[in-house]
Amino acid sequence: MAVTVLARALDLLVPAACVACGLPGADLCRWCLATMAPPSAPACARCGHPWAVAVGACAECPRRIDLARHATAYAGAAAAAVAGLKDARRRGLAREMAALVGGRIAPPPAGAVIVPVPLARARERQRGFNQARLLADALGRRWGREVRDVLVRPRDGPPQRGSAAGVRAAQVRGAFAARPGAPAPEIAWLVDDVLTTGATLAACALALRRGGAREVCAVTFARALRGAPHG
């Protein structure tokens, strides 16, 4: 709680400036926002990863995810926004990021529930918030959909940033579970800041399906793209 209060106080005391270029004003200036290109077409119909030709599914599709969508590539100003939110604790960025997501990705169907990816408890205490929950709350308001914490992270693991795909998968294996007494929604839309290898989303989807979910989709602000032409 003390960390949260301190973080909010800093938000008020530190003069606002674009997290990507440093221009005084908004958390993300309109010029840097303009550099965050939407996913290019053609792309994978299932996960949205861009390819030279359209495909129905691809090797980059996160396991156990029925549909995955992202607003922009994880590079440049988008990467700076993610770092600013998580490392510099600039909460206002969550609204900007969610606005980009909501403007580019169709809302979940009626009855779907938005589920934020849980953050490791130690890191949430240190940071003062879960960035996925901030994004989920903003999207829930924009889309008019319920946001529900139906996943828990019963054990903490090491930070995944910079880890290889195989290491990430091992780190999150069994790391998530359905919250006791809170059955998973029939249609769940996972929300996180970045899709890198898909290991975290796959582990969350497994926990949701074990908890009763019939369909699991995923939405992220950004996505790390590999081996594909993209704008």
Contacts in CASP RR format, 6 or more apart in sequence:
PFRMAT RR
TARGET T0000
AUTHOR 0000-0000-0000
METHOD contacts of the structure
MODEL  1
MAVTVLARALDLLVPAACVACGLPGADLCRWCLATMAPPSAPACARCGHP
WAVAVGACAECPRRIDLARHATAYAGAAAAAVAGLKDARRRGLAREMAAL
VGGRIAPPPAGAVIVPVPLARARERQRGFNQARLLADALGRRWGREVRDV
LVRPRDGPPQRGSAAGVRAAQVRGAFAARPGAPAPEIAWLVDDVLTTGAT
LAACALALRRGGAREVCAVTFARALRGAPHG
3 125 0 8 1.000
3 126 0 8 1.000
3 127 0 8 1.000
3 128 0 8 1.000
4 128 0 8 1.000
4 129 0 8 1.000
7 89 0 8 1.000
7 91 0 8 1.000
7 127 0 8 1.000
7 128 0 8 1.000
7 129 0 8 1.000
8 91 0 8 1.000
10 89 0 8 1.000
11 89 0 8 1.000
11 90 0 8 1.000
11 91 0 8 1.000
11 92 0 8 1.000
15 24 0 8 1.000
16 24 0 8 1.000
16 25 0 8 1.000
16 26 0 8 1.000
16 27 0 8 1.000
17 23 0 8 1.000
17 24 0 8 1.000
17 25 0 8 1.000
18 24 0 8 1.000
18 25 0 8 1.000
18 26 0 8 1.000
18 27 0 8 1.000
18 28 0 8 1.000
18 29 0 8 1.000
18 32 0 8 1.000
19 27 0 8 1.000
19 28 0 8 1.000
19 80 0 8 1.000
19 81 0 8 1.000
19 83 0 8 1.000
19 84 0 8 1.000
19 88 0 8 1.000
19 90 0 8 1.000
19 93 0 8 1.000
20 28 0 8 1.000
20 29 0 8 1.000
20 32 0 8 1.000
20 76 0 8 1.000
20 77 0 8 1.000
20 80 0 8 1.000
20 81 0 8 1.000
21 29 0 8 1.000
21 31 0 8 1.000
21 32 0 8 1.000
21 77 0 8 1.000
22 29 0 8 1.000
23 29 0 8 1.000
23 31 0 8 1.000
26 96 0 8 1.000
27 81 0 8 1.000
27 90 0 8 1.000
27 92 0 8 1.000
27 93 0 8 1.000
27 96 0 8 1.000
28 77 0 8 1.000
28 81 0 8 1.000
28 93 0 8 1.000
28 96 0 8 1.000
32 77 0 8 1.000
32 80 0 8 1.000
33 77 0 8 1.000
33 96 0 8 1.000
33 100 0 8 1.000
35 76 0 8 1.000
35 77 0 8 1.000
36 71 0 8 1.000
36 72 0 8 1.000
36 73 0 8 1.000
36 77 0 8 1.000
36 78 0 8 1.000
36 100 0 8 1.000
37 72 0 8 1.000
37 73 0 8 1.000
37 230 0 8 1.000
37 231 0 8 1.000
38 71 0 8 1.000
38 72 0 8 1.000
38 104 0 8 1.000
39 48 0 8 1.000
39 50 0 8 1.000
39 69 0 8 1.000
39 70 0 8 1.000
39 71 0 8 1.000
39 72 0 8 1.000
39 73 0 8 1.000
39 104 0 8 1.000
39 223 0 8 1.000
39 230 0 8 1.000
40 50 0 8 1.000
40 229 0 8 1.000
40 230 0 8 1.000
40 231 0 8 1.000
41 50 0 8 1.000
41 54 0 8 1.000
42 50 0 8 1.000
42 51 0 8 1.000
42 52 0 8 1.000
42 53 0 8 1.000
42 54 0 8 1.000
42 55 0 8 1.000
43 49 0 8 1.000
43 50 0 8 1.000
43 51 0 8 1.000
43 54 0 8 1.000
44 50 0 8 1.000
44 51 0 8 1.000
44 54 0 8 1.000
44 55 0 8 1.000
44 56 0 8 1.000
44 57 0 8 1.000
44 58 0 8 1.000
44 60 0 8 1.000
44 61 0 8 1.000
45 54 0 8 1.000
45 55 0 8 1.000
45 56 0 8 1.000
45 57 0 8 1.000
46 56 0 8 1.000
46 57 0 8 1.000
46 58 0 8 1.000
46 61 0 8 1.000
46 66 0 8 1.000
46 67 0 8 1.000
46 68 0 8 1.000
47 57 0 8 1.000
47 58 0 8 1.000
47 60 0 8 1.000
47 61 0 8 1.000
47 62 0 8 1.000
47 65 0 8 1.000
47 67 0 8 1.000
47 68 0 8 1.000
48 68 0 8 1.000
48 69 0 8 1.000
48 70 0 8 1.000
49 58 0 8 1.000
49 60 0 8 1.000
49 61 0 8 1.000
49 223 0 8 1.000
49 225 0 8 1.000
49 228 0 8 1.000
50 225 0 8 1.000
50 228 0 8 1.000
50 229 0 8 1.000
50 230 0 8 1.000
50 231 0 8 1.000
51 58 0 8 1.000
51 228 0 8 1.000
51 229 0 8 1.000
52 228 0 8 1.000
52 229 0 8 1.000
60 226 0 8 1.000
60 228 0 8 1.000
61 68 0 8 1.000
62 68 0 8 1.000
62 195 0 8 1.000
62 198 0 8 1.000
62 201 0 8 1.000
62 202 0 8 1.000
62 205 0 8 1.000
62 218 0 8 1.000
63 198 0 8 1.000
63 202 0 8 1.000
63 205 0 8 1.000
64 202 0 8 1.000
64 205 0 8 1.000
64 206 0 8 1.000
64 209 0 8 1.000
64 216 0 8 1.000
65 190 0 8 1.000
65 198 0 8 1.000
65 201 0 8 1.000
65 202 0 8 1.000
65 205 0 8 1.000
65 216 0 8 1.000
65 217 0 8 1.000
65 218 0 8 1.000
66 215 0 8 1.000
66 216 0 8 1.000
66 217 0 8 1.000
67 217 0 8 1.000
67 218 0 8 1.000
68 195 0 8 1.000
68 201 0 8 1.000
68 217 0 8 1.000
68 218 0 8 1.000
68 219 0 8 1.000
68 220 0 8 1.000
69 105 0 8 1.000
69 217 0 8 1.000
69 218 0 8 1.000
69 219 0 8 1.000
69 220 0 8 1.000
70 105 0 8 1.000
70 195 0 8 1.000
70 219 0 8 1.000
70 220 0 8 1.000
70 221 0 8 1.000
70 222 0 8 1.000
70 223 0 8 1.000
71 97 0 8 1.000
71 100 0 8 1.000
71 101 0 8 1.000
71 102 0 8 1.000
71 103 0 8 1.000
71 104 0 8 1.000
71 105 0 8 1.000
71 220 0 8 1.000
71 221 0 8 1.000
71 222 0 8 1.000
72 78 0 8 1.000
72 100 0 8 1.000
72 104 0 8 1.000
72 221 0 8 1.000
72 222 0 8 1.000
72 223 0 8 1.000
73 222 0 8 1.000
73 223 0 8 1.000
73 224 0 8 1.000
73 225 0 8 1.000
73 230 0 8 1.000
73 231 0 8 1.000
74 82 0 8 1.000
74 194 0 8 1.000
74 196 0 8 1.000
74 222 0 8 1.000
74 223 0 8 1.000
74 224 0 8 1.000
74 225 0 8 1.000
78 221 0 8 1.000
78 222 0 8 1.000
79 222 0 8 1.000
81 93 0 8 1.000
81 96 0 8 1.000
81 97 0 8 1.000
81 221 0 8 1.000
81 222 0 8 1.000
82 97 0 8 1.000
82 193 0 8 1.000
82 194 0 8 1.000
82 221 0 8 1.000
82 222 0 8 1.000
84 90 0 8 1.000
84 93 0 8 1.000
85 91 0 8 1.000
85 92 0 8 1.000
85 93 0 8 1.000
85 94 0 8 1.000
85 97 0 8 1.000
85 131 0 8 1.000
85 134 0 8 1.000
85 193 0 8 1.000
86 127 0 8 1.000
86 131 0 8 1.000
86 193 0 8 1.000
89 127 0 8 1.000
89 128 0 8 1.000
89 129 0 8 1.000
91 129 0 8 1.000
91 134 0 8 1.000
94 131 0 8 1.000
94 134 0 8 1.000
94 135 0 8 1.000
94 138 0 8 1.000
95 138 0 8 1.000
97 135 0 8 1.000
97 138 0 8 1.000
97 193 0 8 1.000
97 221 0 8 1.000
98 134 0 8 1.000
98 135 0 8 1.000
98 138 0 8 1.000
98 139 0 8 1.000
98 142 0 8 1.000
98 221 0 8 1.000
99 138 0 8 1.000
99 142 0 8 1.000
100 221 0 8 1.000
101 135 0 8 1.000
101 139 0 8 1.000
101 219 0 8 1.000
101 220 0 8 1.000
101 221 0 8 1.000
102 139 0 8 1.000
102 142 0 8 1.000
102 143 0 8 1.000
105 219 0 8 1.000
107 142 0 8 1.000
107 143 0 8 1.000
107 144 0 8 1.000
107 145 0 8 1.000
108 114 0 8 1.000
108 143 0 8 1.000
108 145 0 8 1.000
108 187 0 8 1.000
108 189 0 8 1.000
108 217 0 8 1.000
109 187 0 8 1.000
111 145 0 8 1.000
111 146 0 8 1.000
111 185 0 8 1.000
111 186 0 8 1.000
111 187 0 8 1.000
112 145 0 8 1.000
112 185 0 8 1.000
112 187 0 8 1.000
112 188 0 8 1.000
112 189 0 8 1.000
112 217 0 8 1.000
113 145 0 8 1.000
113 146 0 8 1.000
113 147 0 8 1.000
113 148 0 8 1.000
113 150 0 8 1.000
113 185 0 8 1.000
113 187 0 8 1.000
113 188 0 8 1.000
113 189 0 8 1.000
114 136 0 8 1.000
114 139 0 8 1.000
114 140 0 8 1.000
114 143 0 8 1.000
114 145 0 8 1.000
114 146 0 8 1.000
114 147 0 8 1.000
114 148 0 8 1.000
114 189 0 8 1.000
114 191 0 8 1.000
115 136 0 8 1.000
115 147 0 8 1.000
115 148 0 8 1.000
115 149 0 8 1.000
115 150 0 8 1.000
115 151 0 8 1.000
115 184 0 8 1.000
115 185 0 8 1.000
115 188 0 8 1.000
115 189 0 8 1.000
115 190 0 8 1.000
115 191 0 8 1.000
115 204 0 8 1.000
115 208 0 8 1.000
116 130 0 8 1.000
116 132 0 8 1.000
116 133 0 8 1.000
116 135 0 8 1.000
116 136 0 8 1.000
116 147 0 8 1.000
116 149 0 8 1.000
116 151 0 8 1.000
116 190 0 8 1.000
116 191 0 8 1.000
116 192 0 8 1.000
117 132 0 8 1.000
117 151 0 8 1.000
117 190 0 8 1.000
117 191 0 8 1.000
117 192 0 8 1.000
117 200 0 8 1.000
117 201 0 8 1.000
117 204 0 8 1.000
118 130 0 8 1.000
118 132 0 8 1.000
118 149 0 8 1.000
118 151 0 8 1.000
118 152 0 8 1.000
118 153 0 8 1.000
118 176 0 8 1.000
119 127 0 8 1.000
119 130 0 8 1.000
119 131 0 8 1.000
119 132 0 8 1.000
119 133 0 8 1.000
119 153 0 8 1.000
120 153 0 8 1.000
120 156 0 8 1.000
120 157 0 8 1.000
121 153 0 8 1.000
121 156 0 8 1.000
122 156 0 8 1.000
123 156 0 8 1.000
123 159 0 8 1.000
124 130 0 8 1.000
131 193 0 8 1.000
132 191 0 8 1.000
132 192 0 8 1.000
132 193 0 8 1.000
133 147 0 8 1.000
133 149 0 8 1.000
135 191 0 8 1.000
135 192 0 8 1.000
135 193 0 8 1.000
135 221 0 8 1.000
136 147 0 8 1.000
136 191 0 8 1.000
137 147 0 8 1.000
139 145 0 8 1.000
139 147 0 8 1.000
139 191 0 8 1.000
139 219 0 8 1.000
140 146 0 8 1.000
140 147 0 8 1.000
145 189 0 8 1.000
148 182 0 8 1.000
148 185 0 8 1.000
149 179 0 8 1.000
149 182 0 8 1.000
150 178 0 8 1.000
150 179 0 8 1.000
150 182 0 8 1.000
150 183 0 8 1.000
150 184 0 8 1.000
150 185 0 8 1.000
150 188 0 8 1.000
150 208 0 8 1.000
151 176 0 8 1.000
151 177 0 8 1.000
151 178 0 8 1.000
151 179 0 8 1.000
151 204 0 8 1.000
151 207 0 8 1.000
151 208 0 8 1.000
152 176 0 8 1.000
152 177 0 8 1.000
152 178 0 8 1.000
152 179 0 8 1.000
153 175 0 8 1.000
153 176 0 8 1.000
153 177 0 8 1.000
154 175 0 8 1.000
154 176 0 8 1.000
154 177 0 8 1.000
155 174 0 8 1.000
155 175 0 8 1.000
157 171 0 8 1.000
157 175 0 8 1.000
158 171 0 8 1.000
160 167 0 8 1.000
160 168 0 8 1.000
160 171 0 8 1.000
160 172 0 8 1.000
160 196 0 8 1.000
160 199 0 8 1.000
160 200 0 8 1.000
163 171 0 8 1.000
165 197 0 8 1.000
165 199 0 8 1.000
166 197 0 8 1.000
166 199 0 8 1.000
168 196 0 8 1.000
168 197 0 8 1.000
168 198 0 8 1.000
168 199 0 8 1.000
168 200 0 8 1.000
169 197 0 8 1.000
169 199 0 8 1.000
169 202 0 8 1.000
171 199 0 8 1.000
172 199 0 8 1.000
172 200 0 8 1.000
172 202 0 8 1.000
172 203 0 8 1.000
173 203 0 8 1.000
174 203 0 8 1.000
174 206 0 8 1.000
174 207 0 8 1.000
175 203 0 8 1.000
176 203 0 8 1.000
176 204 0 8 1.000
176 206 0 8 1.000
176 207 0 8 1.000
177 207 0 8 1.000
177 210 0 8 1.000
178 184 0 8 1.000
178 207 0 8 1.000
178 208 0 8 1.000
178 210 0 8 1.000
178 211 0 8 1.000
178 212 0 8 1.000
183 211 0 8 1.000
183 212 0 8 1.000
184 207 0 8 1.000
184 208 0 8 1.000
184 209 0 8 1.000
184 211 0 8 1.000
184 212 0 8 1.000
184 213 0 8 1.000
185 213 0 8 1.000
186 212 0 8 1.000
186 213 0 8 1.000
186 214 0 8 1.000
186 215 0 8 1.000
187 213 0 8 1.000
187 214 0 8 1.000
187 215 0 8 1.000
187 217 0 8 1.000
188 208 0 8 1.000
188 213 0 8 1.000
188 215 0 8 1.000
188 216 0 8 1.000
188 217 0 8 1.000
189 216 0 8 1.000
189 217 0 8 1.000
189 218 0 8 1.000
189 219 0 8 1.000
190 201 0 8 1.000
190 204 0 8 1.000
190 205 0 8 1.000
190 208 0 8 1.000
190 216 0 8 1.000
190 217 0 8 1.000
190 218 0 8 1.000
190 219 0 8 1.000
191 218 0 8 1.000
191 219 0 8 1.000
191 220 0 8 1.000
192 200 0 8 1.000
192 201 0 8 1.000
192 218 0 8 1.000
192 220 0 8 1.000
193 220 0 8 1.000
193 221 0 8 1.000
193 222 0 8 1.000
194 220 0 8 1.000
194 221 0 8 1.000
194 222 0 8 1.000
194 223 0 8 1.000
194 224 0 8 1.000
195 201 0 8 1.000
195 218 0 8 1.000
195 220 0 8 1.000
195 222 0 8 1.000
195 223 0 8 1.000
195 224 0 8 1.000
196 223 0 8 1.000
196 224 0 8 1.000
197 224 0 8 1.000
201 218 0 8 1.000
204 216 0 8 1.000
205 213 0 8 1.000
205 216 0 8 1.000
205 218 0 8 1.000
208 216 0 8 1.000
209 216 0 8 1.000
END
